[in-house]
Amino acid sequence: MGAMQLVEPNLHRVDVQSRQMLFHVPSSSLFELDALSRDLLALFDQHDKVDRSTLATLEAHHQAEAIEETLDELKLLEVIQEPGTPVQINPKPQKVTRFPLTTVVLNVNTGCNLSCTYCYKEDLTTPSQGQKMGYDTAIRSIEMLLSESPDQPRYNVVFFGGEPLSNMPLIRDVVAYCEQRFAELDAEVDFTLTTNATMLNETLVDWLDAHRFGLTISMDGPKALHDKNRITVGGQGTYDVVRGKVEMLLSRYRSRPVGCRVTLTRGVTDVERIFEHLHHELGFAEVGFGPVTSGDIAAYNLTEEELVKVFTGMKRLGERYYEAAREGRSLGFGNMHQLLSDMHEGNKKLLPCGAGVGLLAVDHEGGLNLCHRFTGSDLPLFGDVNQGIDKPRLAEFVEQRLDRSGTGCETCHIRNLCSGGCYHESYAKYGDPTRPTYHYCDLMRDWVDFGIHAYSRIMIDNPGFFDSHVSPRRSA
């Protein structure tokens, strides 16, 4: 054996309860290191290059044959290599020619009956003045989905706004069309809708339930926090109305668990108090938090100090998630559950999400956007439902994000879990959706490290939790 050296960008070690875990970055896999592996890697930490004579120092405590076997395993993982040997830390940026859409987001009305102070939607207005999507545009969107990705077993149709419930006639018609169309193709279709809940009534809830909608309610916590920003056009707080609607919804909705989306803005940072209210008091199955750091209105962006407070609170909630998991229960903390699911499933995300590849959002005129957050923005469209996807332009965008060279993502140990961060966050912060979200890299690394630590403890204390509450791990 010639000299060997560590490939530092491919491994990240975490100490857990007197054990050491290796997070293998290329595969998003987690391994427990035995005594030999720990000693071997410690040797590489101490020396830039390790040769046969250096390895001999381990033979006082470990058998030579075992050392060779462990070296071979670490070579296969590309955690160690011969100096000068090229190791592909990141996949070579591939040419993108296919866009395997499985999800289409329909912006059914730019109008909304609320006037939330922090809203990012640049085209927002009242429901009556809103620009509603027409039936023909919606159907062309569905057919585009099928044309780009035929023969899929399952598709997703998402209704968004504005407030999507302000265009229920269209939603009812689209659901009727989809249920017949997809049944003819022997495919399943899921419907998803995010709403502020104010327009819900019992008849509508029962209809959504009958069609098995995945519902997410936008709500920001207890009354004082919710009413701070989620107000009517006339400036009145909406908590009392929303709470009444939510209690009605949760009392009669049976088809699927109902989740809640919380927007965290300046002055709204107490995630534990918010979670306690929404999950335990109101009864949402899952609560997820979205910190605002780069909205158009700077006064609503979280300060650096507030963002630290938010992540500190999220880690405390994460500890509660771990305690529940140890007892075989899944706490409905969406951010933590998603992070651990990505680790357990071995997700290796080359892109931060499916936007532009597996998902496109259609605005009211039929224009194609990366996702729902870009409808109405100044970012040029990627085609329309009449002419189809502008594939050269969309391919150029995706390829640019796939190319990590020259970015801080290139050697970052969370590169396959974060993948540079949200496109819209980058667009709002830097005016460039291809640029990574550098403004909270350190916090994201700390959050993922916390997740690795929690995942390891759950695997030690109650490994059956993941079989019960997370989809099975795929092969790498």
N, C-alpha and C positions, 0 to 999 in steps of 0.2 A: 504494500500500500504506500502510495506517495503521500505528500502532505495534504491535509484537508483543512478547510475553514468553514466557519458558520455562515449560513445564508440568513442573516438577521431579519430581512423583511418577510420571511416565510414562517416565522414562529413568534409566539408571544406566551410567556410563562406567567402563571398566576398561582400564588400559594393559597391553599385552602385547607384549613383544619389539619395542619402539619403534613399535608400532602402537597405535591406540586403537579399542576395541570399544564399541559401543553396545548395551546390553541393553535392549530395548524391553519394558517391564514388561507392558503390556496383552496382548501376544501371546506373551510368553516367548520372543521371537526375539532373535537376536544378529546384529549387522551390523558390518562393519568400516567405520570412518569414513575417508573420503578427506581430503586436505589441506583442501579447501574446507569440508567438513562440520565438521572440527575447528575451523577458524578461525571459522566462523559460530557454532558453539555457544560458543566461547570469548568471542565478542563478547557473546552473551546472558549469559554468566557475569559479565561486567564491568558490564553495565547492566541495571537493572530493566526498562527498556523500550527496544526497539530500533526506530528509525524510519529513514526513507529517508536522512537525512543521516548517521546512524551507519553504515549499510550501505555508504555511499560509501567509507568507509575501506578496505574490502576490495578495491575495484576496482583498486588498485595491483598486486594479485597475482592477481586472478581476473576472468574476463569477467563482465560484468553479466548476460548471458543465463544463464550457469551458476549464478550466485548465485540468480536467480529460480527456476530449476528445482529447486535444492536446497531453497529455502524452501518451495516447493510440496510437495516430498516430506516435509519435516518437519511441515508442516501436516496432511497426510494421516495421518501417524503420531500426530498430536495431541501432538507434542513441543513445538511452539510454537503460540501462539494470540493472537488480539487480546485486549487487556485487557477484562475484563468478559464475555467469551464463555464461556458455560457449557460445560465439558468434563466428560463423565461419566467420572470416574476409575475408579469402580467401577460395575458394572452395578446398576441399580435392583433391590432385593430383589424377587424374583419370587414369586408365589403358587405353592406346591407342591401339585399335585393328583395327580401320578402318581409311583409308586415302581417304576421299571423294574428290578426285581430280576433279577440274573443269578447271584447267589451266595447260598447258604444255608449257615450254619455250624451243625452239629449237635453239641451238647454231650452226647456219648453216655454219659458217666459222670462224676459229680463226683469220684469216687475216683481216687487216684493211689498207686502203690506207692513213690513217693519222698516226702520231706518237705523240699523245698528251703526254706531259711530265708527267702528273699525272696519267696516265692510270693504273688501278689496275689489269688489265688482265695479269696474269703471263705467259700465253701461246700465247701472241699476236705476230704476224708477219705480213708480207705484204700479200695482197690478193692472189697473185700467189703462194706464199710459204705456205699459210695458209692451215690448215687441214679442208677440207670441209666435211660436213655431207652428207652421201649418202641417196638416196631415200628410201631404205629398212629400214634404221635406223629411218628416219622420220616417215614412215608409222607405224612401230612398236610402236613408241612413241604415235601416235594417238590411236592405238588399245589398248595400255596399259591404256590410259586415259579412254576409253570407258569400258574397262574390270573392272577397279577399281570403276568407278562411272557410272553404266548404268542408263538409264532412266532419266537423267537430262534434263531440258528444254533448257539449254544454256551452251556452252563450250567456252573456250578461247584458241586460239593458238597464241603464241607470237614468233616472229622471232627476234633473237638477234645474236650478234657477239662478237668480231670483228665488221666489217661492214656488216650487213646482205645483203645489196644490191649487195655485191660482189658475191653472190650465187643466183642470180635471177632465173636461170633455176629450181633450187630445189624449191624455194618459189612458182613459178607458178605451178609446178606439185603438190605440197602439197595442195595448195588452190583448185585446180581442184578436187583432191581426197576428200578433206574435204567437199566441197560443195555438192558433190554427196552422200558421206557417211552419213553426218549428216542429209541431207534431207530425206534419206531412213528411218532414225530413228525418223523423225518428231521433230528434235532438231535444234536449231539455233547455229551458230558458229560465233564468233567474231575473227577477225585477228588484231593483234597489232604488230607494228614495230617501233623500235627506230633507227634513222639513223643520220649520220653527214651531210646528204643532198648533199654532193659533187657529188654523182653519179646519182642524179635525172635528168630526162629530161621530156619533155612534154608527150611523149608516155607512159613512166613509171608512171608518176603522174596520167594520165587518167586511166590507168589500176588499180592502187591502189584505185582510187576514185570509179571505177566501182565495186570493191569488198569491199568497205566500210571499209578500213583499219583505225584503230585508230593509228594516226601517232604522234610520239614525235620526235622533232628535238633537237639534242645536240648542244647548242650554248651558249657562255659565256658572251655575251653582246656587247657593242660597240667595234669598231675595235681594239683599244689599249688593251682592256682587253681580247678579244677573241684571238687575235694573240699572246698574252703572252704565252699561253700553247697549243692551238689547231693548231698544225703545221703539215706540210707534212713531209714525211720521209726525204726529203732534207732540212728541217728546215725552210721552208717558211710559213708565216702566211696564214690562209685560210679564213679570214673574207670576203674579196671581193667576192670570189667564192661562199661561203655559202650564203651571203646576196642575190646575184643574183638568186641563186636557190630557196631560201625561198620566194622571191618576186614572182617568177614564180609559185611556189607551192600554195601560198595563193591566188593568183589571179584566180586559176582555180579549187581548191579543194572544193567540195561542200558537200560531204556525211557526214563529221563529223568535228567538230572543231579540229584544229591542235594546239598541245601544245609544249612547249619548256622546256627543262631540262637544268639548269645551274649548273655547278660544281664550287663551291667556294673554292679556294685554297689560299695559302699565298700570300698576296698582292692583292687579288681580293675579296673585301668585301663590295663594295658600292652597296648594293642590290637595293636601290631606283633608282639610275642612271641606273643600268642594267635593272630593270623592266620597267622603262620609255621607254628605247630604244626598248626592245623586244616586249612589249605589245602595247604601244601607237604609236611608230614610225614604227615598222615592221608589227605589227598587229597580233601577236600570240594570240589565244583565252585565253590561260592560260600559266602562267610561274611558274615553281616550282624550288626551290633552294635546292641543296644538299651540305652542308658543309663537307669538308674533314678534319677529325681530326686524322685519324689513318691509313693513307696510307702507303704503303711499303717504299716510299721515303720520309723520314722525312722532307726534305727541302720544300715540298709542303703542309705539314699539316698546318692548321690555328693555330696560337698561341692562348693562352688563351685570350689575349687582343683582338685579331682579332675576335675570336668567340663571345666575348661580343659585339663587334661592329656589327657583323652580326645580332645577335638577336635583338639588339637595332634598327637596320634598318628594320628588319622584323616587329617589333612592330609598327614602323612608317607607314610601308605599311599596316599593319593591321588596323590602324586608318583610312587610306584611304578606306579600304575595308568596315569598319563600316559606313563611311560617304556615300559611294555608296549604301550600303544596306538600309540605312535610306531613301534613295530616290527611292528604289525599283530596283536598278541596282546591278548586280553581277560583282565585279572587278575580273579580271582573275588572282588572286594571289593564286596559287595552295595550298601552305602550309596552309594558313589561311582557305581556303574553306574546305580542308580535315578535319582540326581540328573541325570546327564548324559543319560539316556534322556528324562527329562521335558523337558529343554532341547531336545534334538534333535527330539522329536516335537511341540514347541510346545505342551506341555500348559499349559492355563490353568485351574488348579484353583480353583473357587469354594468348594469344600469340601476339607478336608484328606485325605479318603479316601471310599470308597464307602459307609461305614457309614450305615445309615438310609435310603439311597436305592437303591444297587445291591446292597446286602448287608444281611442281618439274621441275627442269631444266635438259635437256638432252644435254650432250656434243657430240662432233662430232663422238665419238665412241659408243655412246649409254649409257654411264655411267650416273647415276642419282645423281644429286646434289641438295642441299637445294634450291638454286635459281641461277639465271644467274651469280651472282657475284662470285660464288664458282667454276664455271667451269674452269678447269685448275689449281685450287689451290691444296694445299697439304692435304686438308681435305679428309679423306677416303670417297669413294662413298657409296651411300645407295642402291646399286643394279644396275641393268642395264635393258635395254628394252627387252633383250632376256630372262633373268632369272626372271625378275620382281623385285619388290621392296624388299629390305632386311628389312622386316617389324620388326623383333625384334630389329635391330640396330636403325632404324628410330624411333620406339616407345620409345626406351630408351632415345634418344635425346629429343624428344618432351616432354616426361614425366619429364625429368630433368628441362626443361624450365617452365613447368607448376607448378613445386614445388617451391614456393616462400619462403619457410621456410629458415631462416638463411641468407636471402639476404636483401638489403636495400629496396627492392620492397615490402616487406611483409606488411608494414603499410603505405607506401607512398600514398598520396592522388591522385596521377596521375597514380596509378598502373594499372588501367583498360583502360587507354588511351595510355600510353607509353609501358607498359608490358615488361619493361626491355631493350627496344631498339633493334636496328638492329643486327642480328646475325653476319653479315659480319664485321660490325664495331667492334664488340667485338672480333671477330676472328683476325682482323688485329691489334687491340690494345693489346689484352691479349693472343692471340694464343688459345682462348677458346670461341667458339660461344655460349656456354651455360651461360657465365658470363654476367650480366647486364652491360650496357655502363655507368659505374659510372662516367666517366670523364666529362660528361656534364649533370649530373642529376639536379644540381641547375638551370642551364639555361633552361632545359626542363620544370622544375616545374614553373619557372617564365613565360615561353612561354604559358603553358597551363592555368595558372592563368590569363594571359592577354586574352586568348581566352574565358575563362569563363566570364570575365568582358565584353568583346565585345558581346558575345552571349546574355548576360543579357540585354545590352543596345538595341540590335536589337529587342529582344522580347518585350521590353517596347515601343520602338519608332515605329517599323514597323514589327509586328509579321507575317504579310502576306508574308514577304520576303522568309521565309523558305518554305512556301507552293509552291511558284513560282520557287525557285532556288535550293532547297534541297529536296531529296526524303522524303516522309512522315515518321513521327516518328512511330516506332514499339512499341508495348506494351512491358513493361519491363519483 
